[in-house]
Amino acid sequence: METSIAAFVKEHRRMFNLTQVDLAEKSGVGLRFVRELEQGKQTLRIDKINQVLALFGHEVGAVPHTS
């Protein structure tokens, strides 16, 4: 099963009982960025995505494309 970054972040944020404000503060990004990330905005900076994912021990990387 494929999980989007948006779903992954939202799920993990909730698992750690963090609000969007908490996540923004702890990862060093803005609240607007967290909201856009969780809504699945297509054009976000990878470095900022990685700042958020680092809190959960993950990062964006290249993966094989399956059709």
C-alpha positions in Angstrom: 0.0 0.0 0.0 1.3 3.4 -0.9 1.1 6.2 1.6 1.3 9.9 0.6 3.6 12.2 2.5 0.5 14.2 3.6 -1.1 11.1 5.1 2.1 10.0 6.7 2.7 13.3 8.4 -0.9 13.7 9.6 -1.0 10.1 10.9 2.4 10.5 12.8 1.5 13.9 14.1 -1.6 12.4 15.6 0.2 9.4 17.0 2.5 11.7 18.9 -0.4 13.9 20.1 0.9 17.0 18.3 -1.2 19.8 17.0 -0.3 21.4 13.7 1.1 24.3 15.8 3.2 22.0 17.8 4.6 20.3 14.7 5.4 23.6 13.1 7.3 24.8 16.2 9.2 21.5 16.8 10.3 21.2 13.2 11.1 24.8 12.6 8.7 25.5 9.8 5.6 27.7 9.6 2.1 26.7 10.5 1.0 27.5 6.9 3.6 25.0 5.6 2.3 22.2 7.9 -1.2 22.9 6.8 -0.3 22.8 3.1 1.8 19.7 3.6 -1.0 17.8 5.2 -3.4 19.0 2.5 -1.2 17.4 -0.1 0.0 20.6 -1.9 2.0 19.5 -4.9 4.7 22.3 -4.8 6.5 22.3 -1.5 10.2 22.6 -0.7 11.9 19.3 -0.1 14.2 20.7 2.5 11.3 21.8 4.6 9.5 18.5 4.1 12.6 16.8 5.4 12.6 19.1 8.4 9.2 17.8 9.3 9.9 14.2 8.5 13.1 14.3 10.6 11.0 14.5 13.7 9.6 11.0 12.8 13.0 9.6 11.8 12.3 9.8 8.0 13.3 11.8 5.0 12.3 12.1 1.3 14.3 9.9 -1.0 14.3 8.4 -4.4 12.3 5.2 -4.7 11.7 2.9 -7.7 8.6 3.9 -9.7 6.1 1.1 -10.2 3.3 1.4 -12.8 
